[in-house]
Amino acid sequence: MMQSGVPLCNICGEQLKHDDNEEVFVACHECNFPICKACFEHEISEGHRVCLRCSTPYGERAKDDGDDDGIKVLEDQSTMASQSNDPNQPQDVGLHARHVSSVSTVDDSDVNDKTGNSTWKSRLQSWKGKEKKNKKKKAAPKAENESSAPPEQQMEGIQPTEAASLPLSVLIPLSKSKVAPYRTVIIMRLIILALFIHYRVTNPVDSAFGLWLTSIICEIWFAFSWVLDQFPKWFPVDRQTFIENLSARFEREGEPSGLASVDFFVSTVDPMKEPPLITANTVLSILAVDYPVEKVSCYVSDDGAAMLTFESLVETAEFAKKWVPFCKKFSIEPRAPEYYFSQKIDYLKDKVQPSFVKERRAMKRDYEEYKVRVNALVSKAQKAPEDGWTMPDGTPWPGNNSRDHPGMIQAFLGHTGARDIEGNELPRLVYVSREKRPGYQHHKKAGAENALVRVSAVLTNAPFILNLDCDHYVNNSKAVREAMCFLMDPEVGRDVCYVQFPQRFDGIDRSDRYANRNTVFFDVNMKGLDGIQGPVYVGTGCVFNRHALYGYSPPSMHNLPGSSSCCCGGRSKKSTEDVSLAYRDAKRDELNAATYNLSEIDNYDEHERSMLISQMSLEKTFGLSTVLIESTLMEKGGVPESADPAMLIKEAVHVISCGYEEKTEWGKEMGWIYGSVTEDILTGFKMHSRGWRSIYCMPLRPAFKGSAPINLSDRLHQVLRWALGSIEIFLSRHCPLWYGVAGGHLKCLQRMAYINTIVYPFTSLPLIAYCTLPAICLLTGKFIIPVLSNLASVLFLGLFLSIIMTSVLELRWSGVSIEDLWRNEQFWVIGGVSAHLFAVFQGLLKMLAGVDTNFTVTAKAAEDGEFGDLYIVKWTTLLIPPTTLIVVNMVGVVAGFSDALNGGYESWGPLFGKVFFAFWVIFHLYPFLKGLMGRQNRTPTIVILWSVLLASVFSMIWVKIDPFVNKVDSETIAEACVAIDC
């Protein structure tokens, strides 16, 4: 049991121990920075002789304090004070805390279980003792050199340590001048909305009761949807990173890099729909990132087992030997050759090397030759041989049957001995195609990602994972360092499950007709979530903490008993005051009991390891792989140096077998979660429900860029897939309405945001009804609103003004343009009356009746030059509902004006309200109408037929109602006939 009054070591997380005089060890009397004696000795053995907080040399403090009972440093060169009279010194867990990569941090909840078992503690101490001896042996020659160096050089060696105390990132709340008016207007809008709904409910329209009731239901749902969307944006924040401080802290001159390793995941399926050249550019941009090469590994998942993908990766590995050194020599951006050479900028800007022009021309020529070779492979693959593909050695390609083939792994670069043209080491590049057999559920992209998690755990086991779609290349070579500013910060990163970057896109038309950039979501909604518990995971451009993917709980919980963290968001001042209380009360599950390197413990034979694994039932969680299980217990990642590469490859093939996940927690509680085609939302939700938080990183230069479907049909199918995934989550056990409520780790506003992500497709039902109402009102001569009183006019005016003011103030703090906001509103209607509507019915059929829906991969490239796909019209049933709405509302406008012309002056007043709503629908659907007409103003015949048919039905109803004839009774007609003597 941890004593609440004793501070914790800021390196290893353990309590400071008492000496014989019952006094707590203190390394620095100047600032009382809490470090345990073992970590202090380790720092001294490494040659770091200054305080991590105040950067004052330990020797100077010892002399000032005159304490003779100190610890000898570098053969009595200086002494250090080691005692303190105050055991309750306040501890600083802020900017001065520094993460030492050479020491594994183990908190008390990892070492002692609920029953007080000290077995883990004793084994940990023996491991730390061995580590300390090894470090001292390595540091001995270095210490001798440093002790013989002049004082001037020793002072120069302190400067990096001083820089290491600087912050890696800062949280920047928005100024009150921007946030206060924004929140005030939101509250005003909420009040006005409540009064408006009260007025609408209490003032029915008896002459059009059905239309009025339909409109009331729609408006109440719209209000509910607005609340779910608006209030998670209550705490918008910005963040700033300092990558130069990251280098100063973890990349000291003359020492190995202390930066954490990163495994990159790139997933692809069909090379005919996801061109190999696009995937190759993504891989090349990864291999050339500004990060230590020994810390980077790139895994390419080929879920289609295509020989074309494999052969193009062989060509890519060869070209990388030229491309990577060129990128690093001249610091070019971006480092994807296709996009670098296509830039319409002055490439000589900021390039001072005289050889740059010559080498750039040569590299461009090499890239064009490389493209020719890859395109030749694509042309060859257009028609498969009858006997299937064969490899250069004559053996059949194992993946000839994409649904029935063994697992395949091939390492191209890295530790295989391949080096670039300058003789430097290259990052590791690994091709992976998991085993597939009939009768097994493979779970599409989520299953492929989980296979990569296991393969990477066996081969490299980096503590962090960055996943990218095959069409998302690294646009900012320092993007990984940006993420490490959060993940490697001992204070900020301890509870961070992932760092999400915004998605940015190339190849989108200037007007962004179909809101492909999704700017409002990425620049408004996500920044709002970052102030609560973090942004949602969007499927790509995300750096994960590997242990969060394994289903571990965070080291400290946000909502602990007795803590005062706000459930709605924001930050409580008391939540970080008592770190020892967090360590004492945080209850981790049994998997968190051993987060250190088992293979380094002395006297720990294979039998004991097997017994331990069996005892903890880790095989039921991670599967039947001892190597994989041991890798999950290594907090800092990595593989043993003594591991046999051939054995690791064999084990990696084993963990991607199609039956490996059976009776395990993969896809249920760990890894990418199964059960929805939008596995990204579900995976992030599970992590947040455990108490993790995420961070939104928006560097000035976009970290990653991808391609988006600019064709109307492809865009609608993409939105259909997202909406169908939301319906699947809504109907599953992971529904945010109730999942994780008992745990209390998900904040209220964060839960509202997740609820919004699963219920938004249902908005299509009231939306399509509401878009039909104007046409019906124009055709029938009725209206959903009674004659307005003064109070009603004020409410309508106030509601419209509050909507406008909310949008303006949102644009003010987010920097989003009015055009982006308008495009977002337009496509909200377009997608709502088409893709979302179909998703609701298909989702219900799939979850309730078992009728599955297959989706084609969205096209990644244009065919007819720049923006060629923008003007291509592809038939899909999704085009029918919005086309029908446009035609019906146009017919309604014509009918309304005809009725007004026949009805006289009194008919024009009620007409304007009806026409206003009809034009509201038409203006929102205008981009759809432009896409439907195409460049040549041609529309698929089937679309025209269906639309005309549905419009004719409404027109016949209008004719049947005959609004042009005044409704008079038979007596009036008889009197009129007598009057004219008929």
Residue pairs with C-beta under 8 A, 6 or more apart in sequence:
1 116
1 584
2 15
2 108
2 580
2 583
2 584
3 15
3 580
4 578
4 580
4 581
4 584
5 87
5 88
5 580
6 15
6 16
6 24
6 87
6 88
6 580
7 15
7 16
7 24
7 34
7 88
7 89
7 90
7 91
7 580
8 14
8 15
8 16
8 34
8 91
8 579
8 580
8 583
9 15
9 16
9 34
9 35
9 36
9 39
10 33
10 34
10 35
10 52
10 91
10 92
10 93
10 96
10 97
10 98
10 490
11 35
11 36
11 39
11 98
11 99
11 100
11 103
11 105
12 36
12 38
12 39
12 103
12 104
12 105
12 106
13 105
13 106
13 107
13 108
13 555
13 583
14 36
14 106
14 107
14 108
14 111
15 36
15 108
15 580
16 24
16 25
16 26
16 34
16 35
16 36
16 37
17 24
17 25
17 36
17 37
18 24
18 25
18 87
19 25
19 82
19 83
21 83
22 87
23 83
23 84
23 85
23 87
24 84
24 87
24 89
25 36
25 37
25 40
25 82
25 83
25 84
26 32
26 34
26 81
26 82
26 83
26 84
26 89
27 33
27 35
27 37
27 40
27 51
27 58
27 80
27 81
27 82
28 35
28 51
28 53
28 54
28 56
28 58
28 61
28 81
29 61
29 65
29 67
29 81
29 84
30 51
30 54
30 56
30 61
31 51
31 53
31 54
31 56
31 92
31 96
32 84
32 89
32 90
33 51
33 52
33 53
33 54
33 92
33 96
34 89
34 91
34 92
35 43
35 52
37 82
38 128
38 132
39 100
39 103
40 71
40 80
41 71
41 132
42 100
42 102
42 103
42 132
42 135
43 49
43 52
43 100
44 58
44 71
44 73
44 74
45 132
45 135
45 136
45 139
45 143
46 102
46 135
46 139
47 139
47 142
47 143
47 146
47 157
48 161
49 57
49 58
49 59
49 73
49 74
49 78
49 158
50 56
50 57
50 58
50 158
50 161
50 162
51 58
51 61
52 96
52 97
52 98
52 161
52 164
52 165
53 92
53 96
53 165
54 96
55 158
55 161
55 162
55 165
57 78
57 158
58 73
58 78
58 80
59 73
59 77
59 78
59 79
59 80
60 78
61 80
61 81
62 70
62 78
62 79
62 80
62 81
63 78
63 79
65 81
67 79
67 80
67 81
67 82
67 83
68 79
69 82
69 83
70 79
70 80
70 81
70 82
71 79
71 80
71 82
72 79
73 79
73 80
74 143
74 146
74 147
75 147
77 147
91 579
93 491
93 576
93 579
94 491
95 165
95 166
95 167
95 491
96 165
97 490
97 491
98 164
98 165
98 249
98 490
99 105
99 249
99 488
99 489
99 490
101 250
101 258
101 259
101 260
101 636
102 135
102 258
103 131
104 131
104 596
104 597
104 635
104 636
105 490
105 635
106 124
106 595
106 596
106 635
107 555
107 583
108 583
108 584
109 555
109 583
109 586
109 587
109 588
109 592
110 120
110 588
110 592
110 593
110 594
110 595
110 596
111 120
111 121
111 124
112 118
112 120
112 121
113 120
113 590
113 593
114 587
120 593
120 594
123 601
123 604
124 596
126 601
126 602
126 603
127 596
127 597
127 600
127 601
127 602
130 600
130 601
130 602
131 600
146 154
146 157
160 248
160 252
160 253
163 245
163 248
163 249
164 245
164 248
164 249
166 242
166 245
166 248
166 249
167 242
167 245
167 489
168 241
168 242
168 245
168 246
168 249
168 484
168 485
168 486
168 488
168 489
168 492
169 239
169 240
169 241
169 242
169 485
169 486
169 489
169 492
170 239
170 240
170 242
171 237
171 238
171 239
172 237
172 238
172 239
172 240
173 179
173 235
173 237
173 238
173 531
174 236
174 237
174 238
174 813
178 809
178 812
178 813
179 236
179 813
181 809
182 806
182 809
182 810
182 812
182 813
183 234
185 802
185 805
185 806
185 809
186 230
186 231
186 234
186 806
188 802
189 799
189 802
189 803
189 805
189 806
190 227
192 795
192 798
192 799
192 802
193 223
193 226
193 799
193 802
195 795
196 795
196 796
196 799
197 216
197 219
197 220
197 223
199 791
199 792
199 795
200 215
200 216
200 219
200 785
201 216
203 786
203 792
204 212
204 213
204 786
205 211
205 212
205 782
205 783
205 784
205 785
205 786
207 782
208 777
208 780
208 782
208 783
208 784
211 773
211 776
211 777
211 782
211 783
211 784
212 784
214 769
214 773
214 784
215 770
215 773
215 784
217 766
218 766
218 767
218 769
218 770
221 762
221 763
221 766
222 763
222 766
222 770
225 756
225 759
225 760
225 763
227 752
228 752
228 753
228 755
228 756
228 759
229 525
229 756
230 806
231 749
231 752
232 525
232 528
232 529
232 532
232 749
232 750
232 752
232 753
232 756
233 524
233 525
233 527
233 528
233 529
233 810
234 528
234 531
234 532
234 568
234 569
234 749
235 528
235 531
235 532
235 569
235 570
235 749
236 524
236 527
236 528
236 530
236 531
236 813
236 814
237 527
237 530
237 531
238 527
238 698
239 486
239 530
239 695
239 696
239 697
239 698
241 482
241 485
241 486
241 697
241 699
242 485
243 478
243 481
243 482
243 485
245 485
246 259
246 481
246 484
246 485
246 488
247 481
249 258
250 257
250 258
250 259
250 488
251 257
251 258
251 259
252 258
257 292
257 294
257 295
259 291
259 292
259 295
259 481
259 484
259 488
260 295
260 462
260 463
260 464
260 484
260 487
260 488
260 636
260 637
261 294
261 295
261 296
261 297
261 460
261 462
261 463
261 464
261 637
261 638
262 291
262 295
262 296
262 297
262 462
262 464
262 465
262 466
262 480
262 543
263 297
263 298
263 299
263 452
263 456
263 460
263 462
263 464
263 465
263 466
264 286
264 296
264 297
264 298
264 299
264 465
264 466
264 467
264 468
265 299
265 301
265 449
265 452
265 456
265 465
265 466
265 467
265 468
266 279
266 282
266 283
266 286
266 298
266 299
266 300
266 301
266 467
266 468
266 469
266 470
267 300
267 301
267 303
267 445
267 448
267 449
267 452
267 467
267 469
267 470
268 274
268 279
268 300
268 301
268 302
268 303
268 304
268 309
268 470
269 302
269 303
269 304
269 445
269 857
270 304
270 306
270 857
271 279
271 304
271 306
271 308
271 309
271 312
271 378
271 381
272 381
273 856
273 857
273 859
273 860
274 470
274 471
274 857
274 860
275 378
275 860
275 861
276 308
276 309
276 312
276 374
276 377
276 378
277 312
277 338
277 371
277 374
277 375
277 378
278 338
278 470
278 471
278 707
278 860
278 861
279 300
279 309
279 312
279 470
279 471
280 312
280 313
280 315
280 316
280 319
280 374
281 336
281 337
281 338
281 339
281 473
282 336
282 468
282 469
282 470
282 471
282 472
282 473
282 474
283 298
283 300
283 313
283 316
283 320
283 429
284 316
284 319
284 320
284 323
284 324
284 335
284 336
284 337
284 473
285 334
285 335
285 336
285 473
285 474
285 475
285 477
286 296
286 298
286 427
286 468
286 474
287 296
287 298
287 320
287 323
287 324
287 413
287 426
287 427
287 429
288 320
288 323
288 324
288 327
288 328
288 335
288 474
288 477
289 296
289 335
289 474
289 477
289 478
289 479
289 480
290 328
290 477
290 478
290 480
290 481
291 480
291 481
293 424
293 425
293 426
293 427
294 425
295 462
296 427
296 428
296 480
297 414
297 427
297 428
297 429
297 430
297 456
297 459
297 460
297 462
298 427
298 428
298 429
298 430
299 430
299 432
299 452
299 455
299 456
300 309
300 313
300 429
300 430
300 431
300 432
301 432
301 433
301 434
301 448
301 449
301 451
301 452
302 309
302 310
302 399
302 431
302 432
302 433
303 433
303 434
303 442
303 444
303 445
303 448
304 399
304 402
305 398
305 399
305 402
305 405
305 408
305 433
305 436
306 381
306 399
306 402
307 381
307 389
307 391
307 397
307 399
308 377
308 378
308 381
309 431
310 410
310 431
311 377
312 374
312 377
312 378
313 412
313 429
313 431
314 412
315 370
315 373
315 374
315 377
316 374
316 429
317 412
317 413
317 418
317 429
319 366
319 367
319 370
320 413
320 420
320 426
320 429
321 418
321 419
321 420
321 421
321 426
322 363
322 366
322 420
322 421
323 335
323 337
323 363
323 367
324 420
324 426
325 420
325 421
325 422
325 424
326 332
326 359
326 363
327 335
327 477
329 353
329 359
330 351
330 353
330 356
330 359
330 360
331 477
332 340
333 340
333 475
333 476
333 477
333 701
334 340
334 473
334 474
334 475
334 476
334 477
334 705
335 474
335 477
336 473
336 474
336 475
337 363
337 367
339 473
339 475
339 506
339 705
341 364
341 367
347 360
348 356
348 357
387 396
388 396
388 397
388 400
389 396
389 397
389 400
390 396
390 397
391 397
398 405
398 406
398 408
399 405
399 408
399 433
402 436
403 436
403 438
404 436
404 437
404 438
405 433
405 435
405 436
406 435
406 653
407 432
407 433
407 434
407 435
407 653
407 656
407 657
408 431
408 432
408 433
408 653
409 430
409 431
409 432
409 433
409 455
409 649
409 652
409 653
409 656
410 430
410 431
411 428
411 429
411 430
411 431
411 459
411 649
412 418
412 429
412 430
412 431
413 426
413 427
413 428
413 429
414 425
414 426
414 427
414 428
414 429
414 430
415 428
415 645
418 426
419 425
419 426
420 426
428 459
428 460
430 455
430 459
432 451
432 452
432 455
432 656
434 442
434 447
434 448
434 451
434 656
434 657
434 658
435 656
435 657
435 658
436 442
436 658
437 658
440 658
440 659
441 447
442 448
442 658
443 450
443 667
443 674
444 677
445 672
445 679
446 667
446 671
446 672
446 673
446 674
446 679
446 683
447 661
447 667
447 672
447 674
449 467
449 671
449 672
449 679
450 661
450 666
450 667
450 671
450 672
451 655
451 656
453 465
453 546
453 549
453 671
453 672
454 623
454 625
454 628
454 652
454 655
454 656
454 660
454 666
455 652
455 655
455 656
456 462
456 465
457 546
457 628
457 631
457 632
457 655
458 625
458 627
458 628
458 631
458 639
458 648
458 651
458 652
458 655
459 639
459 648
459 649
459 652
460 637
460 638
460 639
461 546
461 631
461 634
461 637
461 638
461 639
462 546
462 637
462 638
463 545
463 546
463 547
463 635
463 636
463 637
464 483
464 484
464 487
464 543
464 544
464 545
464 546
465 543
465 544
465 546
465 549
466 480
466 483
466 542
466 543
466 544
467 540
467 542
467 544
468 474
468 540
468 541
468 704
469 539
469 540
469 706
471 706
471 707
471 860
472 503
472 540
472 541
472 704
472 705
472 706
473 704
473 705
473 706
474 703
474 704
475 504
475 701
475 702
475 703
475 704
475 705
476 482
476 699
476 701
476 702
476 703
476 704
478 699
479 501
479 699
479 703
479 704
480 543
482 499
482 697
482 699
482 703
483 499
483 501
483 543
483 697
486 492
486 493
486 496
486 499
486 695
486 697
487 493
487 496
487 499
487 543
487 545
492 695
493 545
494 554
494 555
494 556
495 554
495 555
495 556
495 558
495 691
495 692
495 693
496 534
496 545
496 692
496 693
496 694
496 695
497 534
497 544
497 545
497 548
497 554
497 684
497 687
497 688
497 692
497 693
497 694
498 537
498 542
498 543
498 544
498 545
498 548
498 684
498 687
498 694
498 695
499 542
499 543
499 694
499 695
499 696
499 697
500 526
500 534
500 535
500 536
500 537
500 538
500 541
500 542
500 694
500 695
500 696
500 697
501 541
501 542
501 543
501 697
501 698
501 699
501 702
501 703
501 704
502 522
502 523
502 526
502 541
502 696
502 698
502 702
502 703
503 518
503 522
503 538
503 540
503 541
503 704
503 706
504 517
504 702
504 704
504 705
504 706
505 516
505 517
505 705
505 706
505 707
505 708
506 705
506 706
506 707
507 707
507 708
507 710
507 862
507 866
507 867
508 516
508 517
508 708
508 710
509 710
509 867
509 870
511 819
511 823
512 819
512 820
512 823
513 710
513 823
513 870
513 927
513 930
513 931
514 710
514 712
514 715
514 823
514 827
514 830
514 927
514 931
515 820
515 823
515 824
515 826
515 827
516 708
516 709
516 710
516 715
517 708
517 820
518 824
519 816
519 817
519 820
519 824
520 816
520 820
520 821
520 824
521 824
523 814
523 815
523 816
524 810
524 814
524 816
525 753
526 535
526 536
526 696
527 696
527 698
527 814
529 535
529 536
529 696
529 750
529 753
530 695
530 696
531 569
531 570
532 568
532 569
532 570
532 747
532 749
532 750
532 753
533 558
533 569
533 688
533 693
533 694
533 746
533 747
533 750
534 688
534 692
534 693
534 694
534 695
534 696
534 750
535 694
535 695
535 696
536 680
536 681
536 684
536 685
536 694
536 753
536 754
536 757
537 680
537 681
537 683
537 684
537 687
537 694
538 680
539 678
539 679
539 680
540 704
540 706
541 703
541 704
545 692
546 637
547 595
547 632
547 635
548 554
548 687
548 690
548 692
549 670
549 671
549 672
550 591
550 622
550 632
550 670
550 671
551 591
551 621
551 665
551 669
551 670
551 690
552 588
552 589
552 591
552 592
552 595
553 586
553 588
553 589
553 592
553 690
553 691
554 690
554 691
554 692
554 693
555 586
556 579
556 582
556 583
556 586
557 582
557 585
557 586
557 691
557 745
558 565
558 575
558 691
558 693
558 745
558 747
559 565
559 567
559 691
559 744
559 745
559 747
560 581
560 582
560 585
560 586
561 585
562 581
562 585
563 572
563 574
563 575
563 581
563 582
564 572
564 574
564 575
565 571
565 572
565 575
566 572
566 747
567 744
567 747
567 748
568 747
568 748
568 749
569 747
569 748
569 749
569 750
590 616
590 617
591 616
591 618
591 621
591 632
593 616
594 612
594 616
594 633
595 633
595 634
595 635
596 633
596 634
596 635
597 633
597 634
597 635
597 636
597 638
598 604
598 609
598 612
598 630
598 633
598 634
599 630
599 640
609 626
609 630
610 626
613 619
613 626
613 629
618 629
618 632
619 629
620 663
620 664
620 665
621 664
621 665
621 669
621 670
622 628
622 629
622 632
622 664
622 665
622 666
622 670
623 655
623 660
623 661
623 664
623 666
624 660
625 651
625 654
625 655
625 660
627 648
627 651
628 651
628 655
631 637
631 639
639 648
654 660
660 666
661 667
667 673
667 674
668 674
669 686
671 683
672 679
672 683
673 679
673 682
673 683
673 686
673 734
675 682
675 728
675 729
675 732
675 734
676 682
676 725
676 726
676 728
676 729
676 732
677 721
677 724
677 725
677 728
677 855
678 721
678 722
678 724
678 725
678 726
678 728
678 729
679 725
681 725
681 726
681 729
681 754
681 757
681 758
682 725
682 729
682 734
684 694
685 729
685 734
685 736
685 739
685 754
686 734
687 694
688 694
688 745
688 746
688 750
688 754
689 739
689 740
689 743
689 745
689 746
690 743
690 745
691 743
691 745
697 703
707 860
707 861
708 715
709 715
709 717
709 718
709 858
709 859
709 869
710 862
710 867
710 869
710 870
711 859
711 869
711 870
711 872
711 874
712 873
712 874
712 879
712 928
712 931
712 932
713 873
713 874
713 875
713 876
713 878
713 879
714 858
714 859
714 869
714 874
716 830
716 831
716 834
716 835
716 876
716 878
716 879
717 835
717 855
717 856
717 858
717 876
717 878
718 858
719 831
719 835
719 836
720 835
720 836
720 838
720 839
720 842
720 855
720 878
721 855
723 760
723 761
723 831
723 835
723 836
723 839
723 840
723 843
724 761
724 839
724 842
724 843
724 846
724 853
726 757
726 758
726 759
726 760
726 761
726 839
726 843
727 758
727 761
727 839
727 840
727 842
727 843
727 844
727 847
728 843
728 846
728 847
729 735
729 736
729 757
729 758
730 758
730 759
730 843
731 843
731 844
731 847
731 848
732 847
733 739
735 758
736 746
736 751
736 754
736 755
736 757
736 758
737 755
740 746
746 754
760 836
761 836
761 839
761 840
761 843
762 840
763 832
763 836
764 832
764 833
764 836
764 837
764 839
764 840
765 837
765 840
767 829
767 832
767 833
767 836
768 832
768 833
768 837
768 881
768 885
771 829
771 833
771 885
771 889
771 921
772 885
772 888
773 784
773 917
774 889
774 892
774 914
774 915
774 917
774 918
774 920
774 921
775 885
775 888
775 889
775 891
775 892
775 918
775 954
776 782
776 892
776 954
777 783
777 784
777 892
777 914
777 917
778 892
778 893
778 895
778 896
778 899
778 914
778 915
778 918
779 891
779 892
779 895
779 896
779 954
779 955
779 957
779 958
779 961
779 963
780 958
780 961
780 963
781 899
781 961
781 963
783 910
783 913
783 914
785 913
788 796
807 821
810 816
810 821
811 817
811 818
811 821
823 927
825 924
826 923
826 924
826 925
826 926
826 927
827 927
829 921
829 924
829 925
830 882
830 924
830 925
830 927
830 928
833 881
833 882
833 885
833 925
834 878
834 879
834 881
834 882
834 928
835 878
837 881
838 877
838 878
842 851
842 853
845 851
845 853
846 852
846 853
859 869
862 868
862 869
862 870
863 869
863 872
864 871
864 872
870 931
871 934
871 935
871 936
872 934
873 931
873 932
873 934
873 938
873 939
873 940
875 940
875 942
875 943
879 932
879 940
879 943
880 943
880 946
880 947
880 950
882 925
882 928
883 928
883 932
883 943
883 946
883 947
884 946
884 947
884 950
884 951
885 921
885 925
886 921
886 922
886 925
886 928
886 929
886 947
887 947
887 948
887 950
887 951
888 950
888 951
888 954
889 918
889 921
889 922
890 922
891 951
891 954
891 955
891 958
892 914
892 918
893 915
893 918
893 919
893 922
895 958
895 963
896 911
896 914
896 915
896 918
897 911
897 915
898 964
899 907
899 911
899 963
899 964
900 907
900 908
900 911
902 964
932 939
932 943
933 939
